[in-house]
Amino acid sequence: MDESLLPRHLQPQLRAALTSARVVNIIGPRQVGKTTLVRDLLTVGKFITLDEEGVLAAIEADPKGQMDALLAETKAGPLIIDEAQRSTKLALALKRIVDENRAMGQFVLTGSSNVFISAHVADSLAGRVHTMTMLPMSVAETKRMGPAKILDWASAKDRPDPLDLPKPETLSRVQYIDLIVAGGFPEIRTLEERWRQNRYTDYVDSVVERDVAYILKIRKSDAMRRMIDQLATRVGNELNIDELCSNISLQRNTTETYLDILTKLSLLRRLPAWTSGESKRDIRQPKIHLVDTGIVAALRSMNAQSFNIGANPTALGGLFENFVFNEMWKSLPHQMRQWRLYHWRQRGREIDILAESDRTIIGFEMKASTTVEAKDFQHLRWFREEGPGMNRPFVGIVIYMGERVLSFGENIFALPLSIFWSFNDS
């Protein structure tokens, strides 16, 4: 199957952004399909890439003049600038141009990090730039289904009705694990296992050598590479900075700088801790998630056979949680409401993901099993009935590897993992 023909859920947002913003800024990791998205969607416009050293040098020498000349050559549509983050002078030149010209959709930028990193430039361009984050493909995209509207369903009324959910695809445990270890990078996910793992490992090396080294201006990348390996072993767990520093032999400030860079490159997501404001016993350390479980599996030399009966169950648990988090993260722009994601732990109780919008909270627990039972909901029930969610609209959900949508009481449900790719594109 030609992956370039698979529809991306951001396409309608990109079309809308071109009519409402002077600059559309698409950021995300390398090789997730940013260039394919803009080239397939935009049949007009002019395309340049700053990966070409001559083009980059010309823009750095005279950014405003080059932009004016390129716009003059662009008969219709936007000027598309690929790998925009490579220029240190582009942002100010764009600001000057869009200050003079109020037309919408003048520029589309793509890059692995945000070109508008200066607070001054970002503030002065408020309302003129629409920034979108593009991530590896969701399973829904690979199966040509619509975005997962689970949060919309859970918050639509006082008591969500399982009958309002689409029929989830029936998959076996092995089929679920195959999807988790394959990952979502368009050119890599369909490769045979050995080549896929090699490509993901090479991908991480290239990001460290190109993107990270370019941002930090460092020559030795061994410590950053060791850090990524260490993070891969900790997905789904809380971040312990001191332990991480010790394992990679780095000072704390350097470690935190590296973590910030990986976050800016959209490779790392630190899921913040949710606090009620009522208890000092809430845990405040973030959890770690990497952008793609295919990368995690490759760095840890894991394949589908790694999770056979008798294998370490905690290894699958962290990977499963990371996978669900990523699918939910990708679904956020497509919900009717704005949601923020957190995790929560207090005195031996924990909830893997809390989605919060206004006062509504949706709690998600993960169970890497084909069955679910009442005890799997104990933390969700406590949070709602005795904990900080007792005076707020709350829905508790366990995501598991089974086949059926199940109700375990008022606003307490078990949903199959496949529910994330069972919504029609409507």
N, C-alpha and C positions, 0 to 999 in steps of 0.2 A: 504494500500500500504506500502511495506517495504521501509522506507525512506533510508536505507543504500544502496539500489539499484539505487537510483536516481543519475544520473551522475552529477559530479561537474565540473564547467568550468575550475577549476585550474588543472585538471588532465593532460592535455597536457603540461602545464608549468612545472609541477612537473617532468614529464618524461624528458623534455628537460633540466631542471636544474640538474638532476642526471648525465647527460653526459657532463656538462660544469662547474660544481662547486664541490669542495671537500666536502663542507658542505652545506646542504639545510636546511634552518631555516624557519619553518612555524609557524607564530604567529597569534593569534586571540583569541576572547573571549572563555570561556569554553563552551562546548556542541554545538559548531557549526559544528562538524564533522571532526576535524583534524585527530584524531586517526583512524576513519573509513576510511578517504581518504587514509592514508598511508598503512593501513592494507589491504584494498581492492585492491589497485593499485600494491603494492609490494608483490609479491608471494614468494620472497626470502628475506633473511636478518634475523636479530635477533632483537627482540623487548624487551625493558625494560621500566619500568615506575618509575620515581622518586617519585611517590605517595606512593610507598612501602618504609617504613621508613628504613628497613634494607639495601636496595639497595642504598638509599640516603646517609646513614651513611657511607657505605663502600666507596662510591665515594668521599665524603668529606674528609675521612681519607687518601685516596691514589688515587687521581683522575687519574693521568697518568698510574699508575700500573693497576687500574681497567679497564681503557679504553683499554690498550694493551691486557689484558686478555680476555675481551669481544670480541675484534676484532679477536683474535686468534680462538675463538669459532665460529665465523661467517664464515661459509664456502663460502657463496656467497651472494652478495647484501650488502646493507648498514647496519650499526648498527643504529637502530631507538630508540631514547631516548625521551620518552613522559614526559611531565611536566618538561622540561629541566630547566625552570627558577627557580626551587627550589634549585638548586645547586649554591653555590657562587664560586666554584673553577673549574667548568666544562670548562668554556670558555678558560682559560689559558692552561688547559690540551689538549683541542682540537687544540689550536694553535700550541703547540709543536708537536703533532702527524702529522698534515697536513703540517707542515714545513718539516718534515722528509719524508713524503710519498705524492707524487704528484698525486696519483690516484684520479679520479673523483668519486663522489657519495659514499664517505666513510661513511658519517653520515647524517641522517635525524633527525632534532630536531623538536619537537612540544611543544608549551607552550602558556600561556596566555600573556606573555610579553617577550621582547627580552633578551636573555641570554647575548648578546654582548653589554651590556650597557656601559661598560668602553670605553671611546674614544680611549685609547691606544690600547686595544685589537681590537676594530672595525677597526681602521686604519691599524693595522698590518695584519689583515685578508682581507684587500681589495682585491677583485678579487678572493678570495677563498671561500667566503660565498655568497650564493644567498638567500635573505630573501623574503618570500612571506607572504602576509596577507590574512588570510581566514576569511570571514565574514559569518553571517547567510545566508541561501539560498536565492537567488534571485527568483522572481516569475518565471522567465524563466527556472531556474533549476527545480523547482517543477513541471513545465509543460513539462519538457523534450525538451525545445527549446534551441536555441543557444544564446550566449551573445548578448546583445543589442548593435548594431553597429550604433547608432544614430549619434554619433560624427563623425564617418567615413563618413556616408552619407552626413551630413551637410557640411563637409569640403572637399569633394572629388573633387568638381569642382566649377567654378564661380557661377553657379546657380543650387542648388540642385533640382532634379526632383522628385516630389511626386510619380511618376510612378516607381521610383527605390526602393521605400519602399515596404516591404511585406504588405499584407492585415492584418490590425490589428484585433485582436479578439474583437467581439462585446460583451460588458458587460453592465449591468445596473449599476446605481449608487449604489444600495444596494450590488451588487456583488463586485464592487470595494472596498467599505468600509469593506466588510467581509475580503478581502485580506489584507487590511491595518491593521486591528485590530488583525488578526491572527499572523502576524509576520513571521519570517523565521527560527526559531530554529527547527531543524529536529524532535526532539522528543516531541516538545510542540505544534507546529503550528496546528496539526490536532486534538487536544483534544477538547472535548466539552467545551463550553465557560467558565463555572465556574471553571472547573479543569485547563483549560489553563491559566486563570488569576492567579489562586493560584500558579501554577508552575512558571510563570514568576516572581511573587513577591518573591517566595522562592529562585529563581535563583539569583535575585539581593541581597537578604540577604546572600546567600552563597558566592557570589563574594566579598562582603564587609568583611565577616568574615574570608575568606580564602586568597584570592589574595591580597586585599588591606591591610589587617592586616599583612600579611606576608611581603609585601614590606615596609610598614611603621613601622612595629614592634609596633603596637598600640594595646591596649586592649579595649579601649572604641571606638566603631564604630558608636555611635548614630549620631554624627555630619555628618559623611560621608553619612549615610543613609538618613538623612534629606536633604543633598545637592542633592542627586540623585532625590529625590522627587521633589525638587524645579526645577531642570534642566528639569524634565519631563514636567513641566507646561510651560516651556519657549522654547520648541523646535520650530525652525523656526524663533526665535527672536534674536536680538543682545544681547550679553552678557554684563550685567551691574554688574560689580564686586562689587561695593559698595552696591547695593541693595541686591545682593546675600549674602554678608557678614552679612548684617543687619538681613536678614530673618533667617539665620542659626546660628547667634551669634558666628561668628568666626572672628579672625583677618585676615587681607588681605593676609598676607604671607602664613598662614595655608590654606586658601581657594584656593590660587593659587597652592599650593603643591597638594592638593586634586584633583584639576582639571587636573594637569599634570599626576597624577597617573591614573585617569580614561581614559585619552587620551592614555597613554602607554598600558593600558589594552584593547584598541580598543573599549571601551564602549562609549566614547564621541568623537565627532569630532567637533573642532572649525573651522568653515569655514571662512577663512580670508577675509578681505575686499580688493577689487581690487582698486588700485589707479592709476590714469592716469599719475601722476607726473606733471600735468599741473594745478591742482586746489587744493587749501588748503581747499576747502569745501567738499571734499570726506570724507565720514564717514569711520573711521578706526577700529571700534570695530568688532570683529568676531561674526558670528552667531553660535548658538548652535544646534547640531543635536545629538541625541542618536543613537546607532548602530542598533536599531530595534524598529519598531513602535508597535510590540506586547508588548514589555516591557513598552513603553510609555502608551499605552492604559490600561494595567493592573495597573500601578502605579496611573493612574488618574481615575480608575474605569469606564472606557469607554468601551462600546460595540457598535455593529452596531445600536442599538436603540437610542444611545446617539446623533445620527445625523439625527433624523427624522425631518420633517418639523416643524419649530418653535424653534428648538434648536439653541444654540449660534453658528453662522456660523464661527466665528474666531477660535473656538476650532478645527473644521475640517480643517481649512486652514493651521494651523501650523503642524498638523499631516500629512496632504497631502504633504506639502512641505518637511517634514522630510522623508517621504516614497520615494518621487521622488529622493531626494538627495541620499538616500541609494542605490536605484536601479542604479543610475548613478555611484556612487562610486564603486559599484561592477563590473560595466562594464569597468572601465578604463584600467585594464591590458589587455583587449582584443581588444583595438583599434590599428589601424596601427600607430598612432602618440602618442606622450607623451602629456598628457593634465594635466593642473592644474585647480582646481576649486576654485572659489571665489564668493562673493556676492558684490553688489554695491549699494550705496545710496548717493544721493547728492541733497540738496535743495528740498526735497519733492518727488524726483524721485528715484525709486529703481528697481533693477533687482534681482530676487531671487538667480539665479546661473549664473555665467559667467564661461564658459570653455575656457581656453586660451592655444593655442599651437603656438609657434613662434609669428607671428603677427595676426593670425586668432583668432577671438573671436566668440563664440556661446553663445547667451544670452537666458536664460530660465526663463519664468514666469509661475507660477502655478495658475490655476483656478479650485477650487473644485466645479465644476458645469458641467452639461451635455451640456451646450451651451457656445458659445464664440462669441464675437462681436468685431467690429473694435476698440472700445475704450480700449479693453484689451491689445492692442499693443502699446499704446501711449508712454510708457517709452522706449520700445525697439526701436521704430521709432526715438524718440528724441536722444537716445544714438547714433544711426547710422547716423542720418542726421545733428544733431547740436552738439552732445556731443563728448566725447572722442573717439568714434568708427568711426568717420566720415572719417578718412583717413586710415582705416584698413579693411581687409576683415571681414564682419560681417553678421551673420545669426541670426534672431530672431525667437524664438519658444515659443508658449504658450502650455503647457501640460494641458489637461482638461479631464473630465470624459465622453466625448462623444464617438461617433462611427467612425467619419470620419477624414481623413487627409484633411485639408483645406488650401488653399493658400489665403493670404490677401495682396498680392503684391510681389514685387521682394524680394526674400530671407526672406520673413515673412510667417510663417506657424503656424497652429494649429494642434497638434498631439494628438491623444487619448493616455491616460495613458497606454493602453494595447500594444502600440507599443514597450514597453520595453520587452515584452515576445512574440513577433511575428516574430523574425528572426529565420530562420532555422540554424541548427548547421552545418555550412559548412565553 
